[in-house]
Amino acid sequence: MAECSSVVIVTGSPVHPSRTVGLARLAEHRLTAEGIRVRTVHVRDLPAEALLRAEFADPKIREASAWVAEADGVIAVSPVYKAAYTGAFKAFIDLLPQFGLRGKVVLPLLVGGSAAHVLAIDYAIRPMLQSLDPCLIVGGLFLVDKTVEWADDGVRLTPEVATRFAQTMDAFVEGLRAHGTTGSSARRREMDLDPAGAWPM
């Protein structure tokens, strides 16, 4: 894997602390152990009015969008509400360019209240991410919230789920290795359609 490999984790939970954020931290620890640079965008920390008004020029929105543009991989982490990712998560994704994930390896991770929402991976978040033209979407992982246990140092996964999570992260890292870095700075210039790399409608 190239030394400059980098990943952005985007979390869509509207609250903190949360199981979603804890899961994102587990992913971050796994990646940093591989020498991968990680940045995290917590959508709840972005200006709410700028998100709702699609203000591409807002400094915080520009910064978060630039992080995504420059990354080699993106991990999308969201709780599941009403059989889909959160509205806050979608609001941020809507501010990315039409091909905002082009050349990137992407991994969706969802946490839901019951196994009834497992299809949100294939019928909600995957098609949305695919529309942004990633080079690879690694098979996602849906976790029932009761398998993500609170701990003093964050969250812990039940043994069976911990194994599945490790396998999923291994696949993501292997995807980064297989595709390598694909010219992040060039992708950033390509997507500079306006200051935020998107256009108003």
C-alpha positions in Angstrom: 0.0 0.0 0.0 1.3 3.4 -0.8 2.5 5.5 2.1 0.1 8.3 1.4 -3.0 6.2 1.5 -5.7 8.1 3.5 -9.3 7.4 4.5 -12.1 9.7 5.6 -14.7 8.3 7.9 -18.1 10.0 7.6 -20.5 9.5 10.5 -24.2 10.3 10.3 -25.3 10.0 13.9 -27.1 13.1 15.1 -26.0 12.4 18.7 -22.8 11.9 20.7 -21.8 9.6 22.2 -23.4 6.9 20.1 -22.8 3.4 18.9 -22.2 4.7 15.4 -19.4 7.0 16.6 -17.9 4.1 18.7 -17.9 1.9 15.6 -16.2 4.7 13.6 -13.4 4.8 16.3 -12.9 1.0 16.1 -12.5 1.4 12.3 -10.1 4.3 12.8 -7.9 2.2 15.2 -7.8 -0.7 12.7 -6.7 1.6 9.9 -4.1 3.6 11.9 -2.6 0.2 12.9 -2.0 -0.3 9.2 -0.3 3.0 8.8 -3.2 4.6 7.0 -4.0 8.3 7.7 -7.5 8.8 8.9 -9.7 11.8 9.2 -13.3 11.8 10.6 -16.2 14.0 9.5 -19.0 14.0 12.1 -21.9 15.4 10.1 -23.6 16.6 13.4 -20.6 19.0 13.9 -21.1 20.7 10.6 -23.2 23.9 10.5 -26.8 22.7 10.3 -28.1 25.8 8.4 -25.3 25.4 5.8 -26.2 21.7 5.3 -29.9 22.4 5.0 -29.4 25.4 2.7 -26.7 23.6 0.6 -24.3 26.4 1.2 -21.3 24.9 -0.6 -19.0 27.9 0.2 -19.4 27.5 4.0 -15.8 27.0 5.3 -16.6 23.9 7.4 -18.5 22.3 4.4 -15.6 23.2 2.1 -13.1 21.6 4.5 -15.0 18.4 4.9 -15.7 18.1 1.2 -12.0 18.6 0.5 -11.1 15.8 2.9 -13.3 13.5 1.0 -11.9 14.6 -2.4 -8.3 14.0 -1.3 -8.9 10.6 0.3 -8.2 7.2 -1.3 -11.0 5.5 0.7 -14.2 6.5 2.5 -16.1 4.7 5.2 -19.7 5.7 5.6 -21.1 5.0 9.1 -24.7 5.7 10.0 -27.5 4.6 12.2 -30.6 3.3 10.4 -33.8 5.3 10.9 -36.9 4.3 8.9 -35.0 1.7 6.9 -32.3 4.1 5.7 -29.3 6.2 6.7 -30.0 9.5 8.5 -31.1 12.7 6.9 -28.0 14.5 8.2 -25.8 11.9 6.5 -27.7 12.4 3.2 -27.5 16.1 3.5 -23.7 16.0 3.5 -23.5 13.5 0.7 -25.8 15.8 -1.4 -23.1 18.5 -1.1 -20.5 16.4 -2.8 -19.9 16.6 -6.6 -21.7 14.3 -9.0 -18.7 11.9 -9.1 -17.5 12.7 -5.6 -16.3 9.2 -4.9 -14.6 8.5 -8.2 -11.5 6.5 -7.8 -12.1 5.7 -4.2 -12.7 2.5 -2.2 -15.8 2.8 -0.1 -17.2 0.8 2.8 -20.7 1.3 4.3 -21.3 0.4 8.0 -24.8 0.6 9.4 -26.2 0.2 12.9 -29.9 -0.5 13.3 -32.4 -1.5 16.0 -33.3 -4.9 14.5 -32.3 -7.3 11.8 -35.4 -6.2 9.9 -33.3 -3.2 8.6 -30.5 -5.3 7.2 -31.6 -4.6 3.6 -30.7 -0.9 4.1 -27.2 -1.9 3.1 -28.2 -3.1 -0.4 -31.3 -1.0 -1.1 -30.5 2.3 0.6 -26.9 3.2 1.2 -25.1 1.1 -1.5 -27.1 2.6 -4.5 -26.6 6.1 -3.1 -22.8 5.6 -2.8 -22.6 3.8 -6.2 -24.1 6.9 -7.9 -21.0 8.9 -6.9 -18.8 6.5 -9.0 -16.4 4.8 -6.6 -14.0 2.3 -8.1 -15.0 -0.3 -5.4 -17.7 -0.6 -2.8 -16.6 -3.3 -0.3 -19.4 -5.5 1.0 -21.0 -3.5 3.8 -21.8 -4.5 7.3 -25.0 -4.1 9.2 -24.9 -4.4 13.0 -27.9 -4.8 15.3 -27.4 -2.2 18.0 -27.5 -4.7 20.9 -24.3 -6.3 19.5 -22.4 -3.0 19.9 -21.9 -2.8 23.7 -21.0 0.2 25.7 -17.6 0.1 27.4 -15.5 2.6 29.5 -13.2 3.1 26.5 -15.9 3.4 23.9 -17.8 0.4 22.5 -17.1 -3.3 22.2 -18.5 -5.8 19.8 -19.8 -9.2 20.7 -17.4 -12.0 19.7 -19.3 -13.1 16.6 -19.8 -9.5 15.4 -16.2 -8.6 16.2 -15.1 -11.4 13.8 -17.3 -10.1 11.0 -16.2 -6.5 11.6 -12.5 -7.6 11.4 -13.2 -9.5 8.2 -14.9 -6.5 6.7 -12.1 -4.2 7.6 -9.6 -6.6 6.2 -11.5 -6.6 2.9 -11.5 -2.8 2.9 -7.7 -2.6 3.5 -7.2 -5.2 0.8 -9.3 -3.0 -1.5 -7.1 0.0 -0.8 -4.0 -2.2 -1.5 -5.4 -3.5 -4.7 -6.4 -0.1 -6.1 -3.6 1.8 -4.6 -3.6 5.6 -4.5 -5.0 7.1 -7.7 -3.9 10.7 -7.7 -5.9 12.4 -5.0 -4.7 15.9 -6.0 -5.7 15.3 -9.6 -9.2 14.1 -8.5 -9.5 17.2 -6.4 -8.8 19.5 -9.4 -11.2 17.4 -11.6 -14.0 17.9 -9.1 -13.6 21.7 -8.6 -16.8 22.6 -10.4 -17.3 25.4 -8.0 -15.6 26.2 -4.6 -17.1 23.2 -3.0 -16.9 20.9 -6.1 -20.6 20.9 -6.7 -23.3 23.0 -8.2 -26.6 24.5 -7.0 -29.9 23.3 -8.3 
